[in-house]
Amino acid sequence: METVSASVNILGRTYKLRVAAEDEEALRKAAEAISVQAKSYGQMYAYNDHQDLLAMVALTQITQLTKIQDSLRFKDTDLAQRLNTIDSIMEQILHPTQNSL
């Protein structure tokens, strides 16, 4: 895996990182999204410093991620149950005599 040096700016502060080359664009998009959301919070809420804004961004993003993970977990379980049902039906169709024993 090739790594590259990348610098991103979040709320006026530069962070220098080494990331996988294929992750660099996503990293830059994430940094921009963090800055945009933090600035938006800064306009809506009182805050003491940028750390407050970054904490609100982190809380919002992790809450959304948790909801997505829970939804995917439910969908995975539901899909597995449906596939098991389909498998049982196919077994009955393909091997009807074996299932009657």
Phi and psi in degrees as a GROMACS rama.xvg file:
@    title "Ramachandran Plot"
@    xaxis  label "Phi"
@    yaxis  label "Psi"
@TYPE xy
-82.267  132.051  GLU-2
-109.883  152.235  THR-3
-132.13  157.056  VAL-4
-83.4126  136.094  SER-5
-137.926  140.107  ALA-6
-116.834  131.017  SER-7
-125.468  152.647  VAL-8
-116.759  125.003  ASN-9
-126.172  115.447  ILE-10
52.5643  44.2889  LEU-11
81.7829  2.94492  GLY-12
-114.973  130.799  ARG-13
-92.1869  135.266  THR-14
-121.117  125.018  TYR-15
-102.507  127.861  LYS-16
-135.544  161.072  LEU-17
-113.25  124.458  ARG-18
-133.725  161.762  VAL-19
-61.1704  138.909  ALA-20
-53.6073  -39.6329  ALA-21
-72.6398  -12.7213  GLU-22
-96.839  -6.57533  ASP-23
-61.3736  -45.3824  GLU-24
-64.1944  -42.9128  GLU-25
-62.2121  -38.8328  ALA-26
-61.0463  -45.5051  LEU-27
-64.009  -41.3767  ARG-28
-63.6387  -40.5604  LYS-29
-64.2716  -44.4939  ALA-30
-61.5107  -41.6172  ALA-31
-64.8537  -42.6523  GLU-32
-62.9603  -40.1587  ALA-33
-61.4255  -47.1962  ILE-34
-61.5638  -45.1788  SER-35
-62.0353  -47.3097  VAL-36
-66.3287  -40.053  GLN-37
-63.8613  -42.5923  ALA-38
-62.7281  -38.4707  LYS-39
-62.5487  -45.7543  SER-40
-61.8837  -37.3541  TYR-41
-61.9501  -30.3935  GLY-42
-80.1929  -24.9184  GLN-43
-94.5584  -29.7418  MET-44
-127.377  154.977  TYR-45
-77.0659  144.074  ALA-46
-150.487  155.844  TYR-47
-88.1117  -41.4675  ASN-48
-154.95  178.335  ASP-49
-63.1113  -25.5573  HIS-50
-59.9971  -37.2274  GLN-51
-61.2529  -44.1632  ASP-52
-65.6672  -42.778  LEU-53
-64.9164  -36.063  LEU-54
-63.8699  -40.5179  ALA-55
-66.3258  -39.4736  MET-56
-63.3017  -47.1724  VAL-57
-59.7166  -45.16  ALA-58
-61.5847  -44.9486  LEU-59
-62.2222  -46.7786  THR-60
-67.4467  -41.9623  GLN-61
-69.3518  -34.483  ILE-62
-61.2724  -46.4123  THR-63
-63.916  -41.8958  GLN-64
-61.912  -42.2804  LEU-65
-62.3136  -42.6255  THR-66
-62.1883  -42.5142  LYS-67
-64.8151  -44.4019  ILE-68
-62.0096  -42.6031  GLN-69
-62.4523  -41.8841  ASP-70
-64.0015  -44.0651  SER-71
-65.2483  -39.2617  LEU-72
-61.5828  -43.1453  ARG-73
-63.2568  -44.9191  PHE-74
-65.0037  -37.6659  LYS-75
-62.8547  -44.3922  ASP-76
-64.1591  -45.3048  THR-77
-62.0102  -43.2908  ASP-78
-63.1689  -43.4983  LEU-79
-61.4237  -41.2915  ALA-80
-64.0276  -42.8302  GLN-81
-66.0509  -40.1871  ARG-82
-65.1251  -38.2863  LEU-83
-62.8062  -40.0642  ASN-84
-63.9708  -45.8726  THR-85
-61.8524  -42.0707  ILE-86
-61.0241  -43.378  ASP-87
-62.2493  -43.4283  SER-88
-63.3168  -43.5496  ILE-89
-63.9744  -38.8879  MET-90
-61.8863  -42.2483  GLU-91
-65.2065  -37.2713  GLN-92
-72.4718  -44.5515  ILE-93
-78.2624  -29.3624  LEU-94
-133.057  63.7519  HIS-95
-63.197  -33.3953  PRO-96
-73.8609  -32.0575  THR-97
-68.7163  -29.798  GLN-98
-81.9338  -14.9547  ASN-99
-88.6148  -7.60724  SER-100
